[in-house]
Amino acid sequence: METQENLNEINEKIRRLKQTAQDLNRDADDFPALARNTARILASIKMLELNISDVTDLQESQKNETTN
């Protein structure tokens, strides 16, 4: 159970990172380097989502199916 809690915490941090990077990207109109770098950050975050967030979402949906 502790592993699941750790994954949930990591998942939440990834979601916050994504939100922050998206916010920065929206503010990057006058800063081409910021736009490029936030695009790279978002690509890296996508890899984290594939590795962590998708797993935790799948586990949550399986848990919900089991309790119903």
C-alpha positions in Angstrom: 0.0 0.0 0.0 2.9 2.3 0.7 4.1 2.0 -2.9 0.7 3.1 -4.1 0.8 6.1 -1.9 4.2 7.0 -3.1 3.1 6.7 -6.7 0.1 8.9 -6.0 2.4 11.6 -4.5 4.7 11.4 -7.5 1.7 11.6 -9.8 0.5 14.7 -8.2 3.9 16.3 -8.5 4.0 15.5 -12.2 0.6 17.1 -12.6 1.9 20.3 -10.9 5.0 20.3 -13.0 2.9 20.0 -16.2 0.6 22.8 -15.0 3.5 25.1 -14.3 5.2 24.4 -17.6 1.9 25.0 -19.5 1.5 28.3 -17.6 5.1 29.4 -18.5 4.5 28.4 -22.1 1.4 30.5 -22.4 3.5 33.5 -21.1 6.2 32.9 -23.7 4.9 35.0 -26.5 7.8 37.5 -26.3 10.4 35.0 -25.2 11.2 32.4 -28.0 13.7 30.6 -25.8 11.1 30.2 -23.1 8.7 28.8 -25.6 11.3 26.3 -26.9 12.4 25.2 -23.5 8.9 24.8 -22.0 8.0 22.7 -25.1 11.0 20.4 -24.2 10.0 20.3 -20.6 6.4 19.4 -21.6 7.8 16.5 -23.8 9.8 15.3 -20.8 6.8 15.5 -18.5 4.8 13.5 -21.1 7.4 10.7 -20.6 6.9 10.9 -16.9 3.2 10.7 -17.4 3.6 7.6 -19.5 5.8 6.0 -16.8 3.9 7.0 -13.7 0.6 8.8 -14.2 -0.8 6.3 -16.6 0.1 3.5 -14.2 -1.5 5.2 -11.2 -4.6 6.1 -13.2 -4.9 2.4 -14.3 -4.5 1.2 -10.8 -7.2 3.7 -9.6 -9.7 2.6 -12.2 -9.0 -1.1 -11.4 -9.5 -0.4 -7.7 -12.8 1.4 -8.4 -14.0 -1.5 -10.6 -13.2 -3.9 -7.8 -15.2 -1.9 -5.2 -18.3 -1.6 -7.4 
